[in-house]
Amino acid sequence: MRIKEIKNLIKFVAKAGAREVSIETEKLKLTIKAGEKTVIQQAPVVELPAISEPKQSAPPPLAKEQDAASEEESKYLTIKAPIIGTFYRKPSPDKPAFVEIGDSVSEGSVLCVIEAMKLFNEIESEVSGKIVKVLVEDSTPVEFDQPLFLIDPS
């Protein structure tokens, strides 16, 4: 199964709202489980007993500062990771970052790359605007649909 097919399957599972999808062939066993986080397992897969999440009480009320920050950030557009992998801000270690806070970007501008299964996937801006915040540290793993950047479209 190619990375593009896996990406499309992940997007389909997320949009369809399915909880779990499994595909099994002679050479591959792929399970995508959706929940708070998307998990991908690929052959060889060792079956582990299910671990239930501890029950949580209602979340504590948010502080006024957090509410103000959330309202401020809500006017920005969020660029999210279309795949899981490792987030890189630079095309290579000796090059400058694709974008910095305050940079203006246009639709289609490369913002970062995400490395998945030895393939480097360029992540492009979906809108024109100004980079307000980078939400992920360089060279760290990211999950599917994890927020990466905040962009001010005005």
Buried (B, 14 or more C-beta within 10 A) or exposed (E): EEBEEBBEBBBEBBEEEEEEBEEEEEEEBBBBBBEEEBBBBEEEEEEEEEEEEEEEEEEEEEEEEEEEEEEEBEEBBBBBBBBBBBBBBBBEEEEEBBBEEEBEBEEEBEBBBBBBEEEEBEBBBBBEBBBBBBBBEEEEEBBBBBBBBBBBEE
